[in-house]
Amino acid sequence: MMTLEDIYPLAVTFRRHFHEYPEFAMQETATQRYIQDVLEQYAIPYTTVGTGIIARVGEGDTCVAIRADMDALKVQEETGLPFASKHPGMMHACGHDMHMAMVLAAAIMLKSREKELGGVVKILFQPSEERRPGGARLLLSELMKAPVPRAIFGQHVFPELPVGTIGIRPGAFFASSDNIIFSVEGKGTHAAMPHKGSDPILATAALIQFYQTLVTKFRDPLTPAVISITSVHGGTCNNVIPDKVEVLGTVRTHDNALRRRIFELIDEKSEAICSLYGCTFHRDKTWNGLPVLMNDPALTRLVQETATGLFGEENVRLMDHLTLGEDFAIYLEHIPGAFWVLGIRPPEQDTMPPLHNPRMSPDERALRVGISLLQETVLRFLAASSR
């Protein structure tokens, strides 16, 4: 039977390889091949789905799943690590290299005790977490084939917590994440003769102001929500009112009903506001964002109890809501489960660079924590399910 001390050096090797050779969403072909080679070395069967992988350990009717994400970001690394990214403009700045290493190591450990599992563990290596509509949607239909998982678990590195700690929350944890993509069309004219046209820039400014009232006046103040407009493009010079303005933004909330209602209000009110200025409103209505990540209360307690037994009660934090989005939420719409954050800040430091920063560099000692919690949670779930 493989121990944590046996697997830790391997996990470090895995992590450093993934970090050195990052790949963008839906392009994770070399990453996929590396994982396949390791799985084959340990006689772990798997199925590929696009650039993703679903591996399988154990036998039986009871099934549980664990997941890692595979893709990197368009970030130029500035860590100075000896195993820094060899791909210019590409970096595992969100910690997916750590996620893959921990799940791959946990898979090997579970394989070493396969005969005592009392069920099946599906091990997901998911592409395209960073790019919408999200790689979880790609793997979902294959994941839901028999035996269907009764639970799914996952984790995400978190620079705000020190190594040795985890953070979790029952119910709504990570926020929904949806894009606002729209244009406002008017009638271009000379800037000195605005009465000859209709100004889409003015109409856009009115919309942006109105959208803030969706948070302040149309929402229960006890329900978290954020609307941010992040990109406005219109016009080319100082003396021309343009025909069109294009706008991007994001909506985050911890209530799925509010998530839908915000977009209903955007569609209902925006056309009326634009008409006041002689303009028209056009929104991309493709619904491919992420729902609220909802942790199952009973499975959250299982993770908390498991982590407390492994690391001590003082190292298991009850988290506030996070406004980050995470496509693990898609699995949780179909399968009960729990998702937690894993401390990666060196304990001797008060701060470290955040996620998506070019200097983000996790403390590799966190690998031990993540591997042991993944494995022990799976074992405890299967043991409880067999009673």
MIBARO-370340 format. One record per residue (C-alpha): residue in one letter; x, y, z; chain. Coordinates in pm, whole numbers, plus 50000, padded with zeros to 5 digits. Last residue first. Example, Ala and Ser with C-alpha at 12.3 -4.5 7.8 and 13.67 -1.06 7.14 Angstrom:
<nodes>
  type     c1     c2     c3  mol
     s  51367  49894  50714    A
     a  51230  49550  50780    A
</nodes>
This chain:
<nodes>
  type     c1     c2     c3  mol
     r  47710  50031  50593    A
     s  47866  50046  50246    A
     s  47794  50417  50197    A
     a  47981  50512  50515    A
     a  48293  50327  50401    A
     l  48271  50481  50054    A
     f  48244  50832  50198    A
     r  48524  50774  50447    A
     l  48758  50642  50178    A
     v  48682  50932  49942    A
     t  48735  51189  50218    A
     e  49061  51019  50319    A
     q  49201  51029  49968    A
     l  49112  51390  49893    A
     l  49227  51510  50236    A
     s  49561  51327  50214    A
     i  49636  51459  49867    A
     g  49543  51818  49949    A
     v  49746  51835  50270    A
     r  50056  51670  50124    A
     l  50043  51898  49820    A
     a  50035  52202  50048    A
     r  50407  52149  50113    A
     e  50450  52271  49755    A
     d  50414  52633  49866    A
     p  50224  52792  49581    A
     s  50388  53048  49347    A
     m  50181  53337  49211    A
     r  50431  53583  49058    A
     p  50243  53638  48728    A
     n  49919  53695  48928    A
     h  49614  53489  48830    A
     l  49559  53387  49195    A
     p  49711  53623  49450    A
     p  50076  53706  49526    A
     m  50172  53615  49886    A
     t  50095  53757  50228    A
     d  50189  53718  50595    A
     q  50478  53479  50525    A
     e  50618  53214  50764    A
     p  50317  52993  50701    A
     p  50403  52971  50327    A
     r  50073  53048  50153    A
     i  49914  52744  49986    A
     g  49594  52697  50188    A
     l  49340  52472  50019    A
     v  48989  52586  49927    A
     w  48693  52349  49947    A
     f  48433  52190  49721    A
     a  48159  51954  49833    A
     g  47923  51721  49656    A
     p  47572  51630  49551    A
     i  47555  51542  49181    A
     h  47364  51716  48900    A
     e  47381  52091  48979    A
     l  47700  52016  49174    A
     y  47876  51912  48853    A
     i  47812  52259  48706    A
     a  47937  52429  49023    A
     f  48279  52272  48956    A
     d  48280  52552  48698    A
     e  48422  52797  48951    A
     g  48346  53169  48981    A
     l  48514  53392  49239    A
     t  48289  53614  49451    A
     l  48366  53409  49763    A
     h  48113  53374  50046    A
     d  48270  53368  50393    A
     m  48470  53064  50494    A
     l  48444  52829  50791    A
     r  48809  52743  50849    A
     v  48954  52399  50925    A
     n  49305  52440  51068    A
     e  49196  52504  51429    A
     e  48998  52180  51428    A
     g  49310  51969  51376    A
     f  49485  51854  51058    A
     l  49375  51499  50983    A
     g  49077  51453  51214    A
     t  48958  51806  51152    A
     a  48995  51754  50778    A
     t  48775  51443  50788    A
     e  48515  51613  51007    A
     q  48505  51919  50781    A
     v  48490  51705  50465    A
     l  48202  51497  50605    A
     r  48027  51813  50723    A
     t  48047  51951  50367    A
     l  47900  51621  50247    A
     a  47600  51670  50474    A
     p  47554  52036  50378    A
     d  47585  51982  49998    A
     n  47797  52266  49862    A
     m  47627  52500  49616    A
     l  47853  52669  49360    A
     v  47630  52939  49210    A
     p  47576  52880  48840    A
     l  47840  52940  48573    A
     g  47798  53123  48245    A
     n  47694  52977  47912    A
     w  47358  53142  47846    A
     t  47406  53293  47500    A
     k  47190  53604  47515    A
     d  47437  53838  47343    A
     r  47264  54169  47406    A
     h  47144  54427  47149    A
     f  47007  54766  47259    A
     t  46876  55031  47018    A
     c  46928  55406  47014    A
     g  46705  55714  46988    A
     y  46825  55843  47325    A
     l  46514  55753  47523    A
     s  46504  55429  47323    A
     c  46826  55320  47493    A
     i  46659  55333  47834    A
     a  46359  55132  47716    A
     e  46576  54864  47556    A
     s  46787  54842  47870    A
     k  46493  54797  48108    A
     e  46352  54455  48012    A
     d  46676  54294  47896    A
     i  46877  54402  48200    A
     l  46582  54324  48428    A
     e  46559  53967  48300    A
     f  46935  53940  48334    A
     i  46921  54039  48700    A
     r  46628  53802  48759    A
     r  46821  53498  48643    A
     r  47110  53556  48885    A
     l  46864  53652  49158    A
     a  46707  53307  49129    A
     n  47054  53147  49133    A
     d  47154  53321  49455    A
     h  47521  53371  49541    A
     t  47580  53650  49289    A
     r  47826  53762  49023    A
     v  47758  53956  48702    A
     t  48035  54048  48456    A
     g  48105  54313  48195    A
     l  48160  54384  47828    A
     v  48042  54674  47610    A
     e  48037  54761  47239    A
     v  47937  55112  47122    A
     k  47792  55179  46778    A
     d  47720  55447  46519    A
     p  47993  55680  46639    A
     i  47973  56051  46728    A
     v  48264  56202  46536    A
     n  48479  56501  46635    A
     n  48718  56350  46890    A
     c  48820  56036  46701    A
     t  48762  55660  46679    A
     g  48432  55589  46851    A
     g  48312  55313  47078    A
     h  48461  55051  47307    A
     v  48359  55000  47671    A
     s  48518  54721  47877    A
     t  48487  54623  48244    A
     i  48129  54686  48351    A
     s  48092  54532  48696    A
     i  47777  54392  48856    A
     v  47821  54235  49198    A
     a  47575  54045  49417    A
     p  47553  53919  49776    A
     t  47202  53862  49918    A
     l  47132  54050  50244    A
     p  47054  54370  50054    A
     d  46759  54198  49881    A
     r  46810  54317  49526    A
     f  46636  54565  49295    A
     k  46760  54891  49453    A
     t  47137  54870  49515    A
     v  47241  54582  49289    A
     l  47012  54654  48995    A
     t  47083  55021  49070    A
     q  47440  54970  48946    A
     y  47300  54865  48611    A
     f  47129  55204  48573    A
     q  47458  55394  48575    A
     i  47603  55167  48308    A
     l  47287  55202  48100    A
     a  47295  55582  48112    A
     a  47659  55583  47999    A
     t  47567  55350  47714    A
     a  47293  55588  47598    A
     l  47540  55876  47596    A
     i  47790  55671  47396    A
     p  47516  55554  47157    A
     d  47445  55915  47049    A
     s  47159  55964  46804    A
     g  47216  56171  46490    A
     k  47160  56513  46337    A
     h  47098  56674  46679    A
     p  47461  56598  46766    A
     m  47587  56859  46518    A
     a  47936  56952  46642    A
     a  48015  56583  46703    A
     h  47944  56511  46336    A
     t  47706  56219  46305    A
     g  47661  55853  46375    A
     k  47318  55708  46426    A
     g  47266  55476  46723    A
     e  47353  55119  46817    A
     v  47423  55000  47170    A
     s  47610  54672  47199    A
     f  47603  54393  47454    A
     i  47806  54127  47632    A
     i  47737  54079  48002    A
     n  47923  53768  48110    A
     d  47806  53540  48388    A
     s  47973  53402  48698    A
     s  47772  53252  48982    A
     a  47951  53290  49311    A
     f  48160  53040  49509    A
     f  48018  52920  49843    A
     a  47640  52881  49847    A
     g  47546  52591  50074    A
     p  47798  52470  50331    A
     r  48129  52659  50351    A
     i  48489  52540  50328    A
     g  48842  52655  50405    A
     i  49151  52437  50440    A
     t  49463  52480  50651    A
     g  49807  52320  50657    A
     v  49967  52573  50426    A
     p  49849  52923  50506    A
     l  49523  53069  50370    A
     e  49496  53377  50146    A
     p  49680  53205  49860    A
     f  49394  52960  49794    A
     v  49442  52638  49597    A
     h  49116  52488  49476    A
     q  48949  52166  49585    A
     g  48713  51899  49456    A
     f  48467  51635  49569    A
     i  48181  51451  49394    A
     a  47908  51240  49549    A
     r  47668  50963  49452    A
     p  47857  50914  49128    A
     v  47658  50739  48853    A
     p  47780  50384  48794    A
     a  47675  50403  48526    A
     k  47714  50700  48290    A
     m  47690  51046  48448    A
     l  48061  51117  48410    A
     e  48040  51070  48033    A
     s  47756  51323  48006    A
     l  47933  51569  48238    A
     l  48277  51576  48078    A
     l  48221  51857  47824    A
     r  47995  52057  48057    A
     a  48271  52053  48318    A
     g  48502  52200  48052    A
     g  48346  52543  48091    A
     p  48120  52749  47865    A
     r  48341  52942  47908    A
     r  48717  52940  47942    A
     e  48905  52908  48272    A
     e  48795  52553  48353    A
     s  48896  52441  48005    A
     p  49003  52080  48045    A
     q  48897  51840  48321    A
     f  49101  51559  48469    A
     l  48835  51357  48646    A
     i  48895  51055  48868    A
     k  48598  50822  48909    A
     v  48622  50618  49228    A
     v  48426  50294  49236    A
     g  48316  50102  49543    A
     g  48416  49896  49843    A
     l  48761  50052  49855    A
     e  48943  49757  50014    A
     k  49062  49586  49697    A
     e  49177  49914  49542    A
     r  49434  49994  49811    A
     s  49722  50077  49575    A
     k  49474  50222  49326    A
     l  49362  50473  49589    A
     m  49722  50588  49631    A
     i  49770  50624  49255    A
     a  49446  50820  49219    A
     a  49545  51047  49510    A
     a  49873  51126  49332    A
     l  49687  51214  49011    A
     v  49441  51427  49210    A
     m  49720  51612  49389    A
     a  49933  51670  49078    A
     m  49635  51786  48873    A
     h  49528  52041  49135    A
     m  49882  52171  49185    A
     d  49923  52234  48810    A
     h  49578  52393  48817    A
     g  49718  52655  49052    A
     c  49559  52964  48900    A
     a  49880  53112  48758    A
     h  49962  52797  48560    A
     m  50137  53011  48301    A
     m  50140  53105  47932    A
     g  50286  53414  47767    A
     p  50598  53230  47658    A
     h  50583  52850  47701    A
     k  50877  52716  47905    A
     s  50691  52796  48225    A
     a  50908  52819  48534    A
     f  51081  52503  48661    A
     p  51383  52685  48806    A
     l  51134  52936  48953    A
     g  51188  53303  48869    A
     t  50822  53372  48954    A
     e  50755  53620  48671    A
     e  50536  53414  48437    A
     q  50372  53581  48137    A
     v  49997  53519  48180    A
     k  49754  53377  47926    A
     l  49621  53119  48170    A
     a  49661  52743  48214    A
     d  49422  52451  48169    A
     m  49400  52119  48351    A
     d  49127  52108  48616    A
     a  49119  51837  48883    A
     r  48820  51632  48997    A
     i  48714  51365  49243    A
     a  48424  51125  49196    A
     v  48230  50876  49412    A
     c  48058  50554  49308    A
     t  47869  50281  49490    A
     d  47775  49992  49261    A
     g  48101  49801  49279    A
     e  48459  49801  49156    A
     g  48771  50008  49216    A
     v  48962  50280  49031    A
     r  48847  50471  48724    A
     a  48993  50744  48506    A
     i  48799  51019  48329    A
     i  49025  51221  48101    A
     g  48995  51555  47922    A
     t  49140  51678  47591    A
     g  48826  51569  47409    A
     v  48674  51305  47632    A
     t  48929  51034  47710    A
     t  48843  50717  47900    A
     y  49061  50565  48170    A
     p  49198  50246  48321    A
     i  49456  50266  48603    A
     a  49735  50016  48547    A
     y  49990  50222  48744    A
     q  50212  50296  48443    A
     e  49898  50341  48232    A
     l  49777  50619  48461    A
     v  50118  50789  48443    A
     d  50125  50774  48063    A
     q  49766  50901  48040    A
     i  49855  51197  48261    A
     y  50146  51289  48032    A
     r  49928  51248  47722    A
     q  49660  51477  47862    A
     t  49914  51745  47946    A
     a  50053  51718  47593    A
     t  49701  51761  47449    A
     e  49577  52041  47675    A
     q  49459  52263  47386    A
     m  49095  52292  47498    A
     a  49194  52569  47743    A
     f  49555  52681  47716    A
     e  49859  52464  47789    A
     p  50127  52475  48059    A
     y  50459  52291  48026    A
     e  50681  52389  48319    A
     h  50395  52396  48567    A
     f  50268  52055  48462    A
     h  50618  51909  48498    A
     r  50668  52078  48834    A
     r  50339  51944  48967    A
     f  50405  51588  48856    A
     t  50752  51584  49011    A
     v  50617  51729  49336    A
     a  50345  51462  49336    A
     l  50607  51192  49284    A
     p  50805  51318  49583    A
     y  50480  51312  49790    A
     i  50369  50962  49689    A
     d  50589  50747  49911    A
     e  50556  50976  50213    A
     l  50179  50975  50167    A
     t  50183  50596  50175    A
     m  50141  50338  49900    A
     m  50000  50000  50000    A
</nodes>
